Amino acid sequence: LSGRQEVAIQAAHHYCRSLSRDKARVYSLVAARLAQRRNANRQAISWLERFLELADDQGRSNVSREDLYYAFDQLGELYSLTGEGASAESHLRRALELAETGEEKARTLGRIGNHYYLQSAYEQARKAQEQALEIATDPLQKAEILCSLVFLDFIEGRTTEGLALLENVARLAESAGEGCDEARKNGVMATYYLRMGDFTHRADPGANALEYFDRALELFRQHGDISREATVLNNMCETLAVSGEHERAVENLRKAEDIWSRLGDALGLAIVYHNLAEQYTHMSQMNLAREYFHRYLETSREIDNRLGEGYGKLGLGKLLEQEGDLASAESHYGEAMKVFEELGGRDMLLDAVVSRGEMLALLGRLDEAREMVGRLEAARNEDFGIAQESGLLYLKGLLLHLSGSGAEREAVDCFSAAMREGAALPFYTETKRRFLFSQLLEAVGDRQAAEEQLRLARVRLEKALSVISDPAVRSGMKEKHFVALLVERSAPGG
């Protein structure tokens, strides 16, 4: 804090203890603004609430509408970030009542939309953002609202729509022209790069996504936007994991956890707990992974984040699968499916469908597994990503292989196509699929091709181990269910 800022805060404390209510009210608002600049969200909430108490004491007719609007609008956003949903909505609704200009109405409607997103109410979130977009006239404000709609498209698996909106975001930022708020414009472009990273990773994991994330990170850091800096550090972790850089991913997530903890951002903390759990699963630190999955589920319930229940069940399913408990994994995948169906999260649902179908097939429940294939076929459209296409082909091949229907050659074709489509599969997924493919190839008498699949799986294993410095983690990775089968099969006499 500068000397002048320290004096202003001391003055706020002094006047709040004195009988000078007018000055106490004025300096409470000054102190709140200063707290927000420092990202001290809890302090900002305290000062804004103090301002409203003083305004009530004096009768709000004596307080400017602009100050009241600012207090309610900011409190709504801050309570939303700290996971206090009821308080957030009531303050934002009051701010909307006080709003007079189009810019104010669009801003608060946008915040209401973001609040609904945090509550996993995607339809209501989209409606509020679209209302805000209709009202907004400033190019940068329109671009910011579009960024929120892009993220809803990402969550709901609407890739084509989301990428089209992103093009509009870039055009609006460029049209802002001279005299615009450069920091705000750079914030819009940073969000553009962040979402491009998200969509790029989803379409083809590992391909160019880091380039977008790095550009977003640079811009957010330039302007001191630590909350969104944490978002980028969080979102890039899966791209790093695909490259085997788990330790760097964990380091980034720890930085994001520290930022969101200081900001009191409850949803941010929940998300980082989930991603730490996933990274620890990748690294075979299963006890740590369980701890963070349970932290994630607990925090999600505290803030009424229903989507978190689905993500948590999906993640625990993957952990159980890698431990070899396929029956429990199948159950968790089924529970995740129910949540994603309820909320309309298409991509997460398809991930759960592939995972559950695979477990059902390996458990011998082939008719139920065929139902999962049917669901994937029904959902197939132009937004089907590489990972989803690969999952569908793999699942069809696995079923043909296990059903004993005499369609082994067709199963080989499905597996071959799945491995071509899944060029950047996560380490464990690739190991598992190549191992099962080798078993199929042996069953049709093509031992040379079977050995090639095992060789490729071993190459991926060595690559994954080469970037892990901790001997305990390296050992743990070899104990994962299908990795252990691969190691056993590769041993002399195996």
C-alpha positions in Angstrom: 0.0 0.0 0.0 1.1 3.6 -0.7 1.3 6.1 2.1 -1.9 7.8 0.8 -3.8 4.5 0.7 -2.7 3.7 4.3 -4.0 7.1 5.4 -7.3 6.5 3.7 -7.8 3.1 5.4 -6.8 4.5 8.8 -9.3 7.3 8.2 -12.0 4.8 7.4 -11.3 2.9 10.7 -11.2 6.2 12.6 -14.5 7.6 11.3 -16.3 4.3 11.7 -15.4 4.5 15.4 -16.5 8.1 15.6 -19.8 9.9 15.4 -19.1 11.3 12.0 -21.4 9.0 10.0 -21.1 10.9 6.7 -17.3 10.7 6.6 -17.4 7.0 7.9 -19.7 6.2 4.9 -17.4 8.0 2.4 -14.2 6.4 3.7 -15.8 2.9 3.9 -16.4 3.0 0.2 -12.8 4.3 -0.4 -11.4 1.4 1.8 -13.6 -1.1 -0.1 -12.2 0.0 -3.5 -8.6 -0.2 -2.2 -9.2 -3.7 -0.8 -10.5 -4.8 -4.2 -7.5 -3.4 -6.0 -5.4 -5.6 -3.7 -7.7 -8.6 -4.4 -8.5 -8.6 -0.7 -12.0 -9.9 -1.3 -13.0 -10.5 2.4 -11.9 -7.1 3.4 -13.7 -5.6 0.5 -16.9 -7.4 1.5 -16.5 -6.1 5.1 -16.1 -2.5 4.0 -19.0 -2.6 1.5 -21.3 -4.1 4.1 -20.2 -1.4 6.5 -21.0 1.2 3.8 -24.6 -0.2 3.4 -25.1 -0.3 7.2 -24.1 3.4 7.4 -26.3 4.2 4.4 -29.3 2.6 6.1 -28.6 4.5 9.3 -28.7 7.8 7.4 -31.5 6.9 5.1 -30.6 5.8 1.6 -32.3 8.9 0.1 -29.2 10.9 1.2 -26.8 8.5 -0.5 -26.1 8.7 -4.2 -27.7 6.1 -6.5 -24.3 5.5 -8.1 -22.6 4.6 -4.8 -25.5 2.3 -3.8 -25.4 0.6 -7.2 -21.7 0.1 -7.0 -21.9 -1.5 -3.5 -24.7 -3.9 -4.3 -23.1 -4.9 -7.7 -19.7 -5.5 -6.2 -21.0 -7.4 -3.2 -23.0 -9.6 -5.5 -19.9 -10.5 -7.5 -17.7 -11.0 -4.4 -20.3 -13.2 -2.6 -20.5 -15.2 -5.8 -16.8 -15.8 -5.8 -16.7 -16.8 -2.1 -19.5 -19.3 -2.7 -22.3 -17.5 -0.8 -24.9 -18.0 -3.5 -28.0 -16.6 -1.7 -26.3 -13.4 -0.7 -24.8 -13.1 -4.2 -28.1 -13.3 -6.0 -30.0 -11.0 -3.6 -27.3 -8.2 -3.9 -27.1 -8.6 -7.7 -30.9 -8.3 -8.0 -30.9 -5.2 -5.9 -28.1 -3.8 -8.1 -30.2 -4.5 -11.2 -33.1 -2.5 -9.7 -30.7 0.4 -9.1 -29.1 0.3 -12.5 -30.1 3.1 -14.9 -27.7 3.2 -17.8 -27.4 0.4 -20.4 -23.8 -0.2 -19.3 -24.8 -0.8 -15.7 -27.7 -3.1 -16.6 -25.5 -5.1 -19.0 -22.7 -5.3 -16.4 -25.0 -6.6 -13.6 -26.9 -9.0 -15.9 -23.5 -10.4 -16.9 -22.6 -10.9 -13.3 -26.0 -12.6 -12.7 -25.2 -14.9 -15.6 -21.7 -15.8 -14.1 -23.4 -16.4 -10.8 -25.8 -18.9 -12.4 -22.9 -20.6 -14.1 -21.2 -21.1 -10.7 -24.5 -22.7 -9.5 -24.4 -25.0 -12.5 -27.7 -23.4 -13.8 -26.5 -23.1 -17.4 -29.8 -22.3 -19.0 -30.4 -19.4 -16.7 -26.8 -18.3 -17.1 -27.1 -18.2 -20.9 -30.4 -16.3 -20.7 -28.9 -13.6 -18.5 -25.8 -13.3 -20.6 -27.9 -13.0 -23.8 -30.0 -10.3 -22.2 -26.8 -8.4 -21.2 -25.5 -8.7 -24.8 -28.8 -7.2 -26.2 -28.3 -4.2 -23.9 -24.6 -3.6 -24.3 -23.3 -1.1 -26.8 -19.6 -0.7 -25.9 -17.5 -3.1 -28.0 -15.3 -4.2 -25.1 -18.3 -4.8 -22.9 -19.9 -6.9 -25.6 -16.7 -8.8 -26.0 -16.6 -9.6 -22.3 -20.1 -10.9 -22.4 -19.3 -13.0 -25.4 -16.4 -14.5 -23.5 -18.8 -15.7 -20.8 -21.1 -17.2 -23.5 -18.1 -18.9 -25.1 -17.3 -20.6 -21.8 -20.9 -21.8 -21.5 -20.5 -23.3 -25.0 -17.3 -24.9 -23.9 -18.9 -26.4 -20.8 -21.8 -27.7 -22.8 -19.7 -29.2 -25.6 -20.9 -26.6 -28.3 -17.5 -26.4 -30.0 -18.7 -24.9 -33.4 -20.8 -22.2 -31.7 -18.0 -21.4 -29.2 -15.3 -21.0 -31.8 -17.6 -18.8 -33.9 -18.3 -16.5 -30.9 -14.5 -16.3 -30.2 -14.0 -14.9 -33.7 -16.5 -12.2 -32.8 -14.6 -11.5 -29.5 -11.4 -10.8 -31.4 -13.2 -8.6 -33.9 -14.9 -6.5 -31.2 -11.6 -6.1 -29.4 -9.9 -4.8 -32.5 -12.9 -2.5 -33.2 -12.5 -0.7 -29.8 -10.1 1.7 -31.5 -7.9 4.4 -30.0 -8.9 5.9 -26.6 -10.3 2.6 -25.3 -9.2 1.2 -21.9 -6.1 -0.7 -23.0 -5.9 -2.8 -19.9 -9.5 -3.9 -20.4 -8.8 -4.6 -24.1 -5.8 -6.8 -23.2 -8.0 -8.6 -20.7 -10.4 -9.5 -23.4 -7.6 -10.7 -25.7 -6.1 -12.7 -22.8 -9.5 -14.4 -22.3 -9.7 -15.0 -26.0 -6.3 -16.9 -25.9 -7.4 -18.8 -22.7 -10.5 -20.1 -24.4 -8.6 -20.9 -27.6 -6.3 -23.0 -25.4 -9.3 -24.8 -23.9 -10.9 -25.6 -27.2 -7.6 -26.6 -28.8 -6.7 -29.0 -26.0 -10.2 -30.6 -26.2 -10.0 -31.1 -30.0 -6.5 -32.4 -30.1 -4.8 -32.7 -26.6 -1.3 -31.3 -26.6 -1.5 -29.7 -30.1 -0.7 -26.0 -29.8 -2.8 -25.4 -26.7 0.2 -24.4 -24.6 1.0 -21.6 -27.0 -2.4 -20.1 -26.4 -2.2 -20.6 -22.6 1.2 -19.0 -22.4 0.0 -15.9 -24.3 -3.0 -15.6 -22.0 -0.8 -16.0 -18.9 1.6 -13.2 -20.1 -1.2 -10.7 -20.7 -3.0 -11.4 -17.4 0.3 -11.1 -15.5 1.1 -7.8 -17.3 -2.1 -6.3 -15.8 -1.9 -7.9 -12.4 -5.1 -10.0 -12.9 -4.1 -12.7 -10.5 -7.5 -14.4 -10.4 -7.4 -15.1 -14.1 -3.7 -15.9 -14.0 -4.7 -18.7 -11.6 -7.4 -19.8 -14.1 -4.8 -20.2 -16.9 -2.4 -22.0 -14.5 -5.2 -24.4 -13.7 -6.5 -24.9 -17.2 -3.1 -25.7 -18.8 -2.4 -28.6 -16.4 -4.1 -31.3 -18.5 -2.1 -30.1 -21.6 1.1 -30.5 -19.5 0.0 -33.9 -18.3 -0.5 -35.2 -21.9 3.2 -34.3 -22.4 4.1 -36.1 -19.2 5.0 -32.9 -17.4 3.1 -33.9 -14.2 5.5 -32.2 -11.8 5.2 -28.9 -13.7 1.4 -29.3 -13.7 1.4 -29.8 -9.9 3.7 -26.8 -9.5 1.3 -24.6 -11.5 -1.7 -25.9 -9.6 -0.1 -25.1 -6.2 0.4 -21.5 -7.4 -3.3 -21.4 -8.4 -4.3 -22.8 -5.1 -2.3 -20.2 -3.3 -3.9 -17.4 -5.3 -7.5 -18.6 -4.9 -6.9 -19.2 -1.2 -5.8 -15.6 -0.8 -8.7 -14.4 -2.8 -11.2 -16.5 -0.9 -12.5 -17.9 -4.3 -14.4 -21.0 -3.2 -15.1 -22.3 -6.7 -11.5 -21.7 -7.8 -10.3 -23.8 -4.9 -12.7 -26.5 -5.7 -11.5 -26.7 -9.2 -7.8 -26.7 -8.3 -8.5 -29.5 -5.7 -10.0 -31.6 -8.6 -7.1 -31.0 -10.9 -4.6 -31.8 -8.2 -6.4 -35.0 -7.5 -6.2 -35.9 -11.2 -2.5 -35.1 -11.4 -1.8 -37.2 -8.3 -3.8 -40.0 -9.9 -1.6 -39.7 -13.0 1.5 -39.8 -10.7 0.2 -42.9 -8.8 0.0 -41.0 -5.5 -3.4 -42.5 -4.9 -3.8 -41.5 -1.2 -3.1 -37.9 -2.1 -5.5 -38.2 -5.1 -8.3 -39.5 -2.8 -7.7 -36.8 -0.3 -8.0 -34.1 -3.0 -11.0 -35.7 -4.6 -12.8 -35.7 -1.3 -11.8 -32.1 -0.6 -13.2 -31.2 -4.1 -16.5 -33.0 -3.4 -16.8 -31.4 0.1 -16.1 -27.9 -1.2 -18.5 -28.4 -4.2 -21.3 -29.4 -1.8 -20.6 -26.3 0.4 -21.1 -24.0 -2.5 -23.9 -25.9 -4.2 -21.7 -26.8 -7.2 -23.7 -29.7 -8.6 -21.3 -30.1 -11.5 -18.6 -30.8 -9.0 -20.4 -34.0 -7.9 -20.2 -35.3 -11.4 -16.5 -34.4 -11.9 -15.7 -35.9 -8.5 -17.4 -39.2 -9.3 -15.7 -39.4 -12.7 -12.3 -38.7 -11.2 -12.7 -41.3 -8.4 -13.9 -43.8 -11.1 -10.6 -43.3 -13.0 -8.6 -43.7 -9.8 -10.5 -46.9 -8.9 -10.0 -48.2 -12.4 -6.3 -47.7 -12.3 -6.2 -49.6 -9.0 -7.9 -52.5 -10.7 -11.3 -52.2 -9.0 -13.3 -52.2 -12.2 -16.7 -52.8 -10.6 -16.4 -49.8 -8.2 -15.1 -47.7 -11.1 -18.2 -48.7 -13.2 -20.5 -47.6 -10.4 -18.8 -44.2 -10.1 -18.9 -43.6 -13.8 -22.7 -44.4 -13.7 -23.2 -41.8 -11.0 -21.2 -39.2 -12.9 -23.4 -39.9 -16.0 -26.5 -39.1 -14.0 -25.2 -35.7 -12.9 -24.0 -34.7 -16.4 -27.3 -35.8 -17.9 -29.1 -33.6 -15.4 -27.0 -30.6 -16.1 -26.6 -31.0 -19.9 -22.8 -31.2 -19.9 -22.4 -33.0 -23.2 -18.6 -33.6 -23.4 -18.4 -34.7 -19.7 -21.3 -37.0 -20.3 -19.7 -38.6 -23.3 -16.4 -39.1 -21.4 -18.4 -40.9 -18.7 -20.3 -43.0 -21.2 -17.0 -44.2 -22.9 -15.5 -45.0 -19.5 -18.6 -46.8 -18.2 -19.0 -48.7 -21.4 -15.4 -49.9 -21.2 -15.8 -51.1 -17.6 -19.1 -52.9 -18.5 -17.4 -54.7 -21.4 -14.4 -55.8 -19.3 -16.8 -57.0 -16.5 -18.6 -59.1 -19.1 -21.8 -57.1 -19.1 -21.8 -56.8 -22.8 -25.5 -55.9 -23.5 -25.2 -52.9 -21.1 -21.9 -51.9 -22.8 -23.7 -52.0 -26.2 -26.2 -49.5 -24.8 -23.3 -47.1 -24.2 -22.1 -47.6 -27.8 -25.7 -46.7 -28.9 -25.6 -43.5 -26.8 -22.3 -42.5 -28.4 -23.6 -43.2 -31.9 -26.7 -41.1 -31.2 -24.6 -38.2 -30.0 -22.2 -38.3 -32.9 -22.1 -35.0 -34.9 -19.8 -32.4 -36.3 -18.7 -31.4 -32.7 -17.3 -34.9 -32.0 -13.7 -34.4 -30.9 -10.8 -36.7 -31.6 -10.9 -38.2 -28.2 -14.6 -38.9 -28.5 -14.3 -40.5 -31.9 -11.3 -42.6 -30.7 -13.3 -43.7 -27.6 -16.3 -44.8 -29.8 -14.1 -46.8 -32.2 -12.2 -48.4 -29.3 -15.4 -49.4 -27.5 -16.9 -50.9 -30.6 -13.7 -52.9 -31.2 -13.5 -54.0 -27.6 -17.1 -55.3 -27.7 -16.5 -57.2 -31.0 -13.4 -58.7 -29.5 -15.0 -59.8 -26.2 -18.4 -61.0 -27.7 -16.9 -64.0 -29.5 -19.0 -63.2 -32.5 -16.4 -64.1 -35.1 -15.9 -60.5 -36.1 -12.3 -60.3 -34.9 -11.1 -58.7 -38.2 -13.7 -56.0 -37.9 -12.6 -55.5 -34.3 -9.0 -55.1 -35.5 -10.1 -52.4 -37.9 -11.9 -50.5 -35.1 -8.9 -50.7 -32.8 -6.5 -49.6 -35.5 -8.7 -46.6 -36.4 -9.1 -45.8 -32.7 -5.3 -45.7 -32.2 -4.9 -43.4 -35.2 -7.6 -41.0 -34.0 -6.3 -41.0 -30.4 -2.8 -39.6 -31.2 -2.5 -37.7 -27.9 -4.2 -40.1 -25.5 -3.3 -39.8 -21.8 -0.5 -42.3 -20.8 -2.7 -44.8 -18.9 -5.4 -44.8 -21.6 -2.9 -45.5 -24.4 -1.2 -48.2 -22.3 -4.5 -49.9 -21.6 -5.8 -49.8 -25.2 -2.5 -51.0 -26.7 -2.4 -53.9 -24.3 -6.0 -55.0 -25.1 -5.3 -54.5 -28.8 -2.3 -56.8 -28.5 -4.5 -59.5 -26.9 -6.9 -59.2 -29.9 -4.1 -59.4 -32.4 -2.8 -62.5 -30.7 -6.3 -64.0 -30.8 -6.4 -63.6 -34.6 -2.9 -65.1 -35.0 -1.0 -61.9 -35.8 1.8 -62.2 -33.2 4.1 -59.8 -34.9 1.5 -57.0 -34.8 0.7 -57.9 -31.2 4.3 -57.5 -30.3 4.4 -54.1 -32.1 1.5 -52.9 -29.9 3.3 -54.0 -26.8 6.5 -52.3 -28.0 4.7 -49.0 -28.6 3.1 -49.3 -25.1 6.6 -49.8 -23.6 7.9 -46.8 -25.5 5.1 -44.7 -24.1 5.8 -46.0 -20.6 9.5 -45.2 -20.8 8.7 -41.7 -22.1 6.2 -41.2 -19.2 8.8 -42.4 -16.7 11.6 -40.3 -18.2 10.1 -37.0 -17.0 9.4 -38.3 -13.4 12.4 -37.7 -11.1 10.8 -39.3 -7.9 11.7 -43.0 -7.7 8.6 -43.7 -5.6 6.3 -42.1 -8.3 8.1 -44.1 -11.0 7.5 -47.3 -9.1 3.9 -46.4 -8.4 3.2 -45.7 -12.1 4.3 -49.3 -12.9 1.7 -50.6 -10.4 -1.3 -49.2 -12.2 -3.6 -52.1 -13.3 -2.9 -52.3 -17.1 0.7 -50.9 -16.7 1.4 -53.8 -14.3 -0.1 -56.3 -16.8 2.2 -54.7 -19.5 5.3 -55.0 -17.3 4.4 -58.6 -16.5 3.8 -59.5 -20.1 7.1 -57.8 -21.1 9.2 -59.7 -18.6 11.3 -62.7 -19.7 8.9 -65.7 -20.1 5.9 -63.3 -20.0 
